């Protein structure tokens, strides 16, 4: 095998990355990071307007081509349409980041069946549908990266998080199965499992000082994550630097799961 400068192995020049839920929060941060590493970017979300705004801002920040798409990742027909539109506009999709997600908190007595379905469909069914629609073309070309967004709640539990924890545990299982199915094809599948980050999904906790401090007390590093601290993980898993890593979870959690 020809030696390659290690820093060059992180470059994504000539690649196209699709990030679902990419208009804000961790999705937006990962989109910027992949663009800074050289990839052209496709952002997908339920709101075309928010994706358009984010695409313009990310293009200005990175100098890359960034396009916006509207899609519902819980709808198979819509995901198929999304995959076709991205390929037509951007070219073959090399990197898929299954980031779209939601959370509904409550005890099992408080949660409805609709609450459960909303979280499971978005967080688990969505990555299944997107991977099914996009990864077979990666396999045919012999190179691809699928990065699923897990959570520390894939391996630890908190009360009031039944749908979310179940969906993220499912993501870890899905990641491992897909990694085995694609092993040897040049396509890898891994999961990033973040701890608490200051995103819109966690705004209720950020605005509740006792709950916020209870979270901080569980984190050995003594603080929540900064959005930019997810960037290196996604560039690594999306690049040739991680070519021998598949079926793994990378925890970005300040040491929470090390306890």
Buried (B, 14 or more C-beta within 10 A) or exposed (E): EEEEEEEEEBBBEEBBBBBBBBBBBBBBBBBBBBBBBBBBBBBBBBEBEBBBBBBEBBBEEBEBBBBBBBBBBBBBEBBBBBBEBBBEEBBBBBBBBBBBBBBBBBEEEEBEEEBBEBBBBBBBBBBBBBBBBBBBBBBEBEBBBBBBBBBBBBBBEBEBBBBBBBBBBBBBEBBBEBBEEBEEBBBBBBBBBBBBBBBEBBEEBBEEEEEBEEBBEBBEEEEBBEBEBBBEBBBBBBBBBBEEBBBBBBBBBBEBBEE
